[in-house]
C-alpha cells in the first residue's frame, strides 16, 4: 500500500506541475506565479516550505530522545516564523522581486553583491537538500521493508530526478501547489495520529508525558539540558542551538522567496498569519507524536532504530494504532508515510527552485548584455538541473553518515550570514556595499571555520566521523559565536567604507524608505 501511495503521489504532483507550469516566456509567472495565490494558499505554501522533512523527522526524534529539549526546539521553529512575520515579511515583500539577491542589491547594487548572494544561497540550501535526499532512502527502506544499499541509492536518484522536474516544469506556482498538498496531508494525518495517541492515554496529556518520563531517562526527560548534558557548557550549548534555529530557519532563501509571491504587503502579512498558525499546529502534533513514540515504543528502541531518532515520528504513528491493525488503520498509516514522502519531494523541490532562480536571475541575467525573458527562463530550468544533479550525487555519498552536521550548517549559515545581511539591508540607513559583502563572507567563513570543530562532526558515536576526534569547539552549533561575527563584520565593513560612502547610502535609503517600510505597491514587471 505504501508503494501504491508513493506512486500515486508522484504521478499526481507531476501532473499538477505540468498543468500549472508557465506556458509563456513570462518571468513573473515562472518566478512568482503572477502573485496570484490567495493569502490562505500562500500561507499554506509558506508553511510547506518551512516544515521540511528534516524538521519533521529531526524534531520528532529530539522530542522522543530528549523530551523537554525537543519541545523547546519545536517551539523555536514557530518563534522563527513569528519573527519573520512581525519584523521582515512586509519589507521583504516590498524590497524583493524574484530572489534574495534582489533584496540585498536594492540599496547596494552591483553584480558582485548578486553573485555573493547566490553563492551563500546555494551554500545554505545545498546541505539541507542533501539531508532530505539522503533521508529518502532511509524512509523508503523503513516503510517498504528493504535493506539493500543499491535500492536505497536508486530511491535517492529516482526521487531526486522527480524533484528536479518539479522545479524546472512547475516554477513557483507548481511547487506552491505541491507544498499546499503536502502541508494538508502532513498536518491532517498528524492530527489523526495525535487524536489516537491521546485516546490511548484516556485524553490525559499528563499521563502521556508521565509515561514518556518513565521510559528510561527519568526526571531529566522533562527538564532542560538532557540533549547537551555531555558537553562542557550545556546551558550555553542549548542557547546556541536555539539561536541558530530562531534566526536561521526563517531567513533561508526558499522560505523568504515566498514573500515575493504575495500580491502586496497586506497580503504578505495575512499569508504569514496563516503560516504561523499552521506551524503552531505542527508543534502540537510533533510534540504528542514524539512523546507517544517514547511512551509506547521506548526511548532505547527509538535510538536503536536510528541513532538520531529520525524514525521516531513514524514509530510513534505506527504505535498509535496498536497491535491489532484494521484495514482503515493500515490506510491511515499509509497516509502518514505518503505524507512524509510528499514532504521530502516538496521540500527539495522548493530548495532547488530557490537555487535555480538565484543562479539564473542573479548571475546569468545581470551581465552587461541583457537576456531575453525566453533565455532567462531557459537558464532557470537548466540551473535546476545543474543544482539538482550534484545534489543527488552528493546525497548518495553522505547517506551512510550522520546528517545532523549538514542540517546544522544550513541553519547556522542562515543565522550568521543571511539574517545579519537582511536586517542591515532592510533597517540600517548607512549600510554599504562593502559592509554587505563583509557580512555575507565573514558570517559564512565563521561557520565554515567553527563547525568542523564541533562534536557533530567528530568525537562522538553519532558524529559524521565517529572514528575520528578533532573536536575542539565547546558547542554543537556555531551560532553563539558566528552570529555576532556576522553582525560585527557588516558593521566594521560599513565603517571602513568611509563617511562619504555611508552618507550616500543614507540618502539612497531615505529616498526609498517610504516604499520599503510603508508597503507601496510593487510594479508587476
C-alpha positions in Angstrom: 0.0 0.0 0.0 2.9 2.3 0.7 4.3 1.8 -2.7 0.9 2.4 -4.3 0.6 5.6 -2.3 4.0 6.8 -3.2 3.4 6.1 -6.9 0.1 7.9 -6.8 1.5 11.0 -5.1 4.4 11.2 -7.6 2.0 10.9 -10.6 -0.5 13.5 -9.3 2.1 16.0 -8.2 4.0 15.8 -11.5 0.7 16.2 -13.4 0.0 19.3 -11.3 3.3 20.8 -12.2 2.7 20.2 -15.9 -0.8 21.7 -15.8 0.1 24.8 -13.7 3.6 25.4 -15.0 4.3 28.6 -17.1 3.4 28.1 -20.7 4.7 31.5 -21.9 8.1 33.3 -21.7 7.0 35.3 -18.7 9.5 35.6 -15.9 6.9 36.9 -13.4 4.8 33.8 -14.0 7.8 31.5 -13.5 9.4 33.3 -10.5 6.3 34.4 -8.6 3.3 32.8 -10.3 1.9 36.3 -11.0 1.5 36.6 -7.2 -1.9 35.0 -7.9 -2.2 32.9 -4.7 -4.7 34.0 -2.1 -3.2 34.7 1.4 -4.5 31.4 2.7 -3.0 29.3 -0.1 0.2 31.3 0.0 0.3 30.8 3.8 -0.1 27.0 3.2 2.8 27.1 0.7 5.0 29.1 3.2 4.3 26.6 5.9 5.0 23.8 3.5 8.4 25.3 2.6 9.2 25.9 6.2 8.3 22.5 7.6 10.8 20.3 5.8 11.2 16.5 6.2 14.3 17.2 8.2 12.2 19.4 10.6 9.5 16.7 11.0 11.8 13.7 11.4 14.6 15.6 13.3 12.4 17.5 15.7 10.3 14.3 16.4 13.5 12.4 17.1 14.8 15.0 19.5 11.5 15.1 21.4 11.4 11.3 21.6 15.0 11.0 22.8 15.4 14.2 24.9 11.9 15.3 25.9 11.9 18.9 27.0 14.8 19.9 24.8 12.9 18.7 21.8 9.8 20.7 22.7 11.9 23.8 23.0 13.4 23.1 19.6 9.8 22.7 18.1 8.8 26.0 19.8 11.9 27.7 18.3 10.8 26.8 14.8 7.4 28.5 15.4 9.2 31.5 17.0 11.4 31.9 14.0 8.5 32.2 11.6 6.8 34.6 14.1 9.8 36.9 14.0 9.8 36.8 10.2 6.1 37.8 10.2 6.5 40.8 12.6 9.9 42.1 11.5 10.7 41.3 7.9 7.8 39.9 5.9 6.5 43.3 4.6 9.9 44.9 3.9 11.0 41.7 2.2 7.9 41.8 0.0 8.4 45.5 -0.8 12.2 45.2 -1.4 12.3 41.9 -3.3 11.2 40.9 -6.8 12.3 37.4 -7.5 15.3 36.4 -5.4 17.4 37.1 -2.3 19.8 39.0 -4.5 17.1 41.5 -5.4 16.6 42.4 -1.8 20.3 42.7 -0.9 21.1 44.6 -4.1 18.3 47.1 -3.7 20.4 49.6 -1.7 23.8 48.3 -2.8 23.6 47.4 -6.4 26.4 45.5 -8.2 27.0 42.2 -9.8 29.4 41.2 -7.1 26.7 41.6 -4.5 24.3 39.3 -6.5 27.0 36.7 -7.2 27.9 36.6 -3.5 24.2 36.3 -2.5 23.8 33.5 -5.0 26.9 31.7 -3.6 25.5 32.0 0.0 22.1 30.9 -1.1 23.5 27.7 -2.6 25.8 27.1 0.3 22.9 27.4 2.8 20.4 25.2 0.9 22.6 22.5 -0.6 23.4 20.9 2.8 19.6 20.8 3.6 18.9 19.3 0.2 21.4 16.5 0.9 19.7 15.8 4.2 16.3 15.5 2.5 17.6 13.4 -0.4 19.7 11.1 1.8 16.7 10.6 4.0 14.7 9.4 1.1 16.4 6.0 1.0 16.0 5.6 4.8 12.3 6.5 4.6 11.6 4.1 1.7 13.6 1.2 3.3 11.7 1.8 6.6 8.2 1.8 5.0 8.8 -0.7 2.3 10.9 -3.1 4.3 14.1 -3.4 2.2 17.7 -3.0 3.4 19.8 -3.2 0.2 22.2 -0.3 -0.4 21.6 -0.5 -4.1 17.8 0.0 -3.6 18.4 2.9 -1.3 20.7 4.6 -3.8 18.2 4.0 -6.5 15.5 5.7 -4.4 17.7 8.7 -3.9 18.4 9.1 -7.6 14.8 8.5 -8.7 13.3 10.9 -6.2 15.9 13.5 -6.9 15.1 13.4 -10.6 11.4 13.8 -9.8 12.3 16.9 -7.6 14.3 18.5 -10.4 11.3 18.0 -12.7 9.0 19.8 -10.2 11.2 22.8 -10.1 12.0 23.0 -13.8 8.5 22.4 -15.1 6.2 23.8 -12.4 8.0 27.0 -11.4 6.8 28.9 -8.4 3.1 28.1 -8.9 3.6 24.4 -9.5 5.8 24.0 -6.4 3.4 26.1 -4.4 0.6 23.6 -5.2 2.8 20.7 -4.1 3.6 22.5 -0.9 -0.1 23.0 -0.2 -0.9 19.4 -0.9 2.0 18.4 1.4 1.0 20.5 4.3 -2.6 19.4 4.2 -1.7 15.7 4.1 1.1 16.1 6.7 -1.0 18.0 9.3 -4.2 16.1 8.5 -2.6 12.7 9.0 -0.6 14.0 12.0 -3.8 15.3 13.6 -5.4 11.9 13.3 -2.4 10.2 14.9 -2.4 12.8 17.7 -6.1 12.1 18.5 -5.4 8.3 18.5 -2.4 8.8 20.9 -4.4 10.9 23.3 -7.3 8.4 23.1 -4.9 5.6 24.2 -3.9 7.7 27.2 -7.6 8.5 28.1 -7.4 12.1 26.8 -4.9 12.9 29.6 -1.8 14.7 28.2 -0.2 14.4 31.7 -0.4 10.6 31.5 1.3 10.7 28.1 4.1 12.8 29.4 4.4 10.7 32.6 4.7 7.5 30.5 7.4 9.1 28.4 9.3 10.2 31.5 9.3 6.7 32.9 10.6 5.2 29.7 14.4 5.4 30.6 15.6 8.9 31.1 13.9 9.6 34.5 13.0 13.0 35.7 15.7 14.6 33.4 13.4 13.8 30.4 11.0 16.7 31.4 13.8 19.1 32.3 16.1 21.2 30.0 19.7 20.1 29.2 19.4 16.3 28.6 20.5 16.6 25.0 23.5 18.7 25.9 24.5 17.1 29.2 27.6 15.5 27.7 29.1 18.9 26.7 31.2 21.1 28.8 28.7 24.0 28.9 25.1 22.6 28.5 23.3 25.8 29.0 25.2 27.9 26.5 25.2 25.0 24.1 21.4 24.9 24.2 21.2 28.6 23.8 23.5 28.4 20.7 21.3 25.7 19.1 18.1 27.7 19.6 19.7 30.8 18.3 20.6 29.0 15.1 17.0 27.8 14.6 15.3 31.0 15.5 17.4 33.3 13.4 18.4 30.9 10.7 15.2 29.0 9.9 13.0 31.8 8.6 15.9 33.5 6.7 16.7 30.6 4.4 16.1 31.7 0.8 13.5 29.0 -0.1 11.3 30.5 2.7 11.9 34.2 2.0 11.1 33.7 -1.7 7.5 33.0 -0.8 7.2 36.7 0.3 7.6 37.8 -3.3 4.6 35.7 -4.3 2.2 37.8 -2.2 0.2 40.4 -4.2 1.1 43.2 -1.7 2.4 43.9 1.8 -1.0 43.3 3.4 -1.3 40.0 1.7 2.2 39.0 2.8 1.2 39.7 6.4 -2.0 37.7 6.1 -0.1 34.9 4.5 2.3 34.8 7.3 -0.6 34.7 9.8 -1.8 31.5 8.2 1.7 30.1 8.1 2.4 30.8 11.8 -0.9 29.1 12.7 -0.1 26.0 10.7 3.4 25.8 12.2 1.9 26.1 15.7 -0.4 23.2 14.9 2.7 21.3 13.7 4.4 21.9 17.0 1.5 20.4 18.9 1.3 17.4 16.6 5.1 16.6 16.6 5.2 17.0 20.4 2.4 14.5 21.0 3.8 12.0 18.4 7.3 12.3 19.8 6.2 11.7 23.4 4.0 8.9 22.2 6.9 7.2 20.5 8.9 7.2 23.7 5.9 6.1 25.8 4.7 3.3 23.6 7.9 2.2 21.8 10.6 3.1 24.2 13.5 5.5 24.1 16.0 2.7 23.6 14.1 1.2 20.7 13.9 4.6 19.0 17.6 5.1 19.4 18.4 1.6 18.2 16.3 2.1 15.0 18.1 5.4 14.3 20.7 7.0 16.5 19.4 10.5 15.7 15.8 9.4 16.3 14.7 10.2 12.8 12.3 7.2 12.8 10.5 8.4 15.9 7.7 10.1 14.1 6.9 7.0 12.0 7.4 4.7 15.0 5.0 6.8 17.1 2.5 6.9 14.4 2.6 3.1 13.9 2.3 2.6 17.7 -0.8 4.7 17.9 -2.7 2.1 16.0 -1.8 -0.7 18.4 -1.1 -4.4 17.6 -4.4 -5.3 16.0 -4.5 -3.1 12.9 -7.6 -2.9 10.8 -7.7 -2.1 7.2 -8.8 1.5 8.0 -5.8 1.9 10.3 -3.5 0.5 7.6 -4.8 3.1 5.2 -4.2 5.8 7.8 -0.6 4.7 8.4 0.0 4.6 4.7 -1.3 8.1 4.5 1.2 9.1 7.2 4.0 7.5 5.2 2.8 9.1 2.0 2.7 12.5 3.6 6.3 12.1 4.7 7.3 11.0 1.2 5.5 14.1 -0.2 7.2 16.2 2.4 10.6 15.1 1.1 9.5 15.8 -2.5 8.1 19.2 -1.9 11.0 20.4 0.4 13.8 19.7 -2.0 11.8 21.0 -5.0 11.4 24.3 -3.2 15.1 24.5 -2.4 16.1 23.6 -5.9 13.8 26.3 -7.3 15.3 28.9 -5.0 18.9 28.0 -6.0 18.0 27.8 -9.7 16.2 31.2 -9.6 19.2 32.8 -7.9 21.6 31.3 -10.5 19.6 32.4 -13.5 18.5 35.8 -12.2 21.4 37.0 -10.0 24.3 35.6 -12.0 23.5 35.0 -15.7 20.8 37.7 -16.2 22.9 40.5 -14.7 25.6 40.6 -17.3 26.2 43.7 -19.4 24.1 42.3 -22.2 20.6 41.8 -21.1 19.0 38.4 -21.6 15.6 38.0 -23.2 12.8 36.5 -21.0 12.8 33.3 -23.0 16.6 32.8 -22.5 16.5 33.6 -18.8 13.6 31.2 -18.2 15.5 28.5 -20.1 18.6 29.2 -18.0 16.5 28.9 -14.8 15.3 25.5 -15.9 18.8 24.4 -16.8 20.0 25.8 -13.5 17.6 23.5 -11.7 19.3 20.6 -13.4 22.7 22.0 -12.7 21.9 22.2 -9.0 19.9 19.0 -8.7 22.4 16.6 -10.3 25.3 17.4 -8.0 22.9 17.3 -5.0 21.8 13.8 -6.0 25.4 12.6 -6.4 26.5 14.1 -3.1 23.4 12.6 -1.3 24.4 9.1 -2.4 27.8 9.6 -0.8 26.7 11.0 2.5 23.6 8.8 3.1 25.5 6.4 5.3 26.8 9.1 7.7 25.2 11.3 10.3 23.3 14.1 8.5 22.9 16.4 11.5 26.0 18.5 10.7 24.6 19.3 7.3 21.2 20.5 8.7 23.1 22.5 11.3 25.3 24.0 8.6 22.2 25.3 6.8 20.7 26.9 9.9 24.0 28.4 11.0 24.6 30.0 7.6 21.0 31.4 7.6 21.6 32.8 11.1 25.1 34.1 10.7 25.2 35.4 7.1 21.7 35.8 5.7 20.0 37.1 8.8 22.5 39.9 9.5 22.6 40.9 5.8 18.8 41.1 5.7 18.4 43.0 8.9 21.1 45.6 8.0 19.9 45.9 4.4 16.3 46.5 5.4 16.7 48.7 8.5 20.2 50.3 8.6 20.3 53.5 6.5 24.2 53.7 6.2 24.8 50.1 5.3 27.2 50.0 2.4 28.2 47.5 -0.3 31.4 46.7 1.5 29.5 46.1 4.7 27.1 43.7 2.9 29.9 41.7 1.3 31.7 41.5 4.7 28.5 40.3 6.3 27.9 37.5 3.8 31.5 36.4 3.5 32.5 36.9 7.2 29.5 35.2 8.6 29.9 32.2 6.2 33.6 31.9 6.9 32.9 31.9 10.7 30.5 29.0 10.3 32.8 27.0 8.0 35.7 27.6 10.3 33.9 26.6 13.5 31.6 23.8 12.5 34.3 21.1 11.8 35.4 21.5 15.4 32.0 20.6 16.9 31.1 17.2 18.3 28.6 16.8 15.5 31.5 16.1 13.1 33.8 14.0 15.2 34.4 12.8 18.7 31.1 11.0 19.5 29.5 7.7 18.3 26.7 9.6 16.5 29.1 12.1 14.7 29.6 12.2 11.0 33.1 10.8 11.6 32.7 8.6 14.7 36.2 7.0 14.5 38.0 10.4 14.5 38.3 13.0 17.2 39.3 16.5 16.2 36.5 18.3 18.0 37.7 21.5 19.8 34.7 23.8 19.8 32.7 23.6 23.0 29.2 23.8 21.4 27.3 21.6 18.9 26.4 24.7 16.8 28.3 27.8 15.9 25.6 30.4 16.3 26.7 31.8 19.6 29.9 32.9 18.0 29.2 33.1 14.3 26.0 35.2 14.6 27.8 38.1 16.4 30.7 37.6 14.0 28.4 38.2 11.0 26.8 41.3 12.5 30.3 42.6 13.5 31.8 42.0 10.1 29.0 44.1 8.5 29.4 46.9 11.0 33.2 47.0 10.5 32.9 46.8 6.7 30.5 49.8 6.7 32.8 51.8 9.0 35.7 51.0 6.7 33.7 52.4 3.7 34.2 56.0 4.9 31.9 58.8 5.8 31.2 59.9 2.3 30.0 56.4 1.2 27.9 55.9 4.3 26.2 59.3 3.7 25.5 58.4 0.1 23.9 55.2 1.3 21.8 57.1 3.9 20.4 59.4 1.2 19.7 56.4 -1.1 17.9 54.6 1.7 15.8 57.5 2.7 14.8 58.1 -0.9 13.1 54.7 -1.0 12.3 54.3 2.7 8.6 55.0 2.4 8.3 52.4 -0.4 10.3 49.9 1.6 8.6 50.2 5.0 5.1 51.6 4.2 4.1 49.0 1.7 4.0 50.8 -1.6 2.7 48.7 -4.5 5.4 47.0 -6.5 5.3 47.0 -10.2 4.4 43.7 -11.9 7.4 43.8 -14.2 
